[in-house]
Amino acid sequence: MTPDARFDEAARTLAAAERVVALSGAGISAESGVPTFRESGGLWEEYRIEEVATPEALAGNPRKVWEFYEMRRQNMQSVEPNPGHVALAELETLFEEVTIVTQNIDGLHQRAGSTRVLEVHGSLWKAKCLEGCGARRDPFPWPASQIPPPCECGSILRPEVVLFGEMLPTDVFEEATSRAVRADVALVVGTSSVVWPAAGIPLAAQSAGAIVIEVNPEATELTERFDISLRGPAGEILPRLYERVDKLRRVA
């Protein structure tokens, strides 16, 4: 099948849906200039995971961990949502239900206008008590007034992100799975499909009867299991897809 034929098939499939779930990964944020982790020039070439992104690092040197996340929050001040983020937000005008399940912690989907965003890896813009007293700061302002920021209980706050070795937040992941299994179409956008269990979200949707449409510049480990794969940047493909689906639904 030619790329144009695959695009047409994806548009017709999406136009017939009522409930859509989209799993987004680092690729869509990279198009806005957000550094990735594993690629050449990524964050893990400059920082050691075990020193800034693990529970052990947080317990042993919370200041260093907070400095790492404050650096990331500072970098986000010059970053804007790209057309891919905007197109996903615009899908909400067409369908009964659109849910974004994102592995990203940057908040770009919300800034683009998406209203149903499930952040399975947490957020740069939230903080919670390190000792679990229940205190949360949402949003947590930038810049932090003190590093590490104090909690009212006498402990400190931690970034509300999932560190390496931690479980995903159960409530968020369960809701993401619930939304996936009732979706008609699952979009997989800008993710390499290697980070589990988030990578299993579209497969759960597929098992429940959804059609899975992948949008990514390169093939991934799960491409052969998906129904339709569109090659290219999200910022180019998703706006075109939105426009085509909008026209098809108007005609219908």
N, C-alpha and C positions, 0 to 999 in steps of 0.2 A: 504494500500500500504506500502511495506517495505521501510526503509530508502534508500536502494540501488536502488529500483525502482523509488523512488522520485528523487534521484540524476540523474538517467538516463533520466528521463522525463525532468528535468530542463536543462540538457546538450543538449538534442535534441531540446528543445524549443529555447534555447539561440543560438544554432548553426544556426538556420533558420532565425535569425533576421538580420537586417541591421542597425537599429538605436536602441541604448540602453541608458537608463537613469538609474542612480544608486543614490538612496537616502541613505546617510550614517549618522550614529549617533554616540553617545559617545562610544558605545561598541567597534567599530573597533579601536578607539584611545586608549581605555582602555587596549587593547591587547598590545599596545606599552608602557604602563606604565603611560599614562596620567590620572590623577585623574578624576573620575566622580563627579557629584554633589549630587545626591540623595541617592546613595547606602551607606551602612555602610562604614565609613571611608572617605566619600566623602567630597568635599570642604565645603558644607553647614553645616557640623558638627563643623567646625573650624571658619567659617566666617558667619556673618549675611548678608543675601541677601540685606536687606534694608540699610546696611552701606557701601556696596562696589559695588553693581551691579544694582542700580536704577538711574533714572535721578535726583531724589531728593538728593541722596548721592553725585552724581557728582557736583551738584550745591552747596551743603552745605560744602563738604569736598573733593575737587578734588584731593588733595594730597593723602588722604587715598585710594581713588579709584585707582589712578595711582600706588600706592604701591602694591595693590592687583594684578593688571595686570602685573606689572613688576616682581612680584614674579612668576606669571604663565609663563611669558616669560623666566625667568631664569630657571625654572624647565624644559622647553622645550629644553634647551641646551644639555641635556643628553638623549633625546628621539629620536628614529629613526623610520621611517616607517616600518611596519611589512609586512609579506608576503601577507596579505590581501590587503593592500594599493598597493603593487607592482602588484598583479594580476589584480586589477582594471585598473591600468595604462597600463598593457600589453594588455588588451582588445582592446585598440585603434589600435593595429596592425591587428585586425581581422575584424573590423566593419567599416561601412561608417561613423558612428557618435556615439561617446560615450561621454556622459555628466555626470559629477559627481555633484550632488546637495547635499551639505553637511551642516549639522547643526553644524559641528565642526569649531572651530576658530583657530586651531593649525597649519594649513598649511602643514600637513603631506601628503595629496594627491599630492600637487604640488611637494613636495620633492621626492615623489615616482616616479614622471614622468608624472602624468596626466596633460593634457594641457587644458582641458575644465572643469574648476571647478567653480561652482557657490556657493558662500559662503552666504547662506541666513541669517546667524546670525553674519556675519562680520568676522574680522580677528584680531588676536593678533599683526599682523605685519603691520598694517595700522593705521594712525591717521588722524584726521580732526579737523577743527576749531570748538570749542565749540559754538561760536556765529554764525556760518554758513556763514563766509565770502567767503567760497569756497576753502580755502587752504586745501590741502591734502598732506600727506607724505606716499608714497607707493613705496618701503617699508619704514617703520619707524624703524630706527636702534635700536638694543639692545646693551648695555643698553642705556636708555635715558640719555642724558647729563644733564638734569635738570628735576626735578619733582615739580609741573607739567610742562611739556614743553611749552614754549611760542609760540604763533602764531605771524606771521609777522604783523598782524593787531592790535596787542596790547592785544588781548585776550589770551587764552591758547588753546592748542590742547587737544582733548579727544581721548580715544581709539575708533577706528572705529569698535565697536562691538554693537550688539543689547542688550540693557539693559532691565531688567524686566520692563514691562509697555510700552515699545516702540514698534512701528510698524516695521515689516520687511521692508527692503529697497524695494520699489515698483518695481524699474527696474529689480532688481535681481530676485525677486519672479515671476514677469511676464515672464521673460525669462525662468526660471525654469519650469513654467507651460507650456510654449510654447514648450519647448523641450520634456516635458513629454507626451503631447497629440499627438506628432508625432512619439513617440517611438513604437517599436514593442515589446520590453521587458523592464520591469521596475524591477530593483533589489532593494531590501530593506535590507540594511546591517547594523547590529549592532545598531539598533534603537528600542526603546521600543514602538514607535508609539503613544506616549501620548502628544508630544509637537506639538501643532497646531499653525499656519496653515501648517507647513512643512510636518506633517504627511499625509496631504491630497494630496501631490504630486503623490504618486503611485496610489491613487484612481482616480485621474484625468486621469492618463495614462490608467488605466483599463477601465474607462468609454469610452475612445476613442478607445478601442480595443486592448490594450496591455495586454500581460500576465505578471502577477506580481509574482516574485520569491523572497521569503523572506529567508534571511540567518541570523540566530540568535540562541544563545544557548538555549533560552527559548521561549515559546509561548508568544505572545503579545496580546494587546487588538484587533488588526486588523488581527491576524493570520487567523481566520476563513473566512475573506473576501478575502484573497489572494489566488491565484491559486495553488501555490506550496510553501511548507515551508520546508527548510532544517535546521536541528538542529545541531549546533556546532559553534565553533569559526570561524570568517571570515578568520583568518590566516591559518586555516586548509582547509576549504571548498573551498574558492575562488581559490587558486592555483590549486587544483584538478579539479575544474570546468573549469578553463582556459585551462588546458592541454587537457581535454576531448573535449572541444569545438574546440580547435585548430585541433585536430586529425579528428574530424567529418567534419570540413570545408575543410581540405586538401583532404579527401576522396571524398567529394562532388565535 
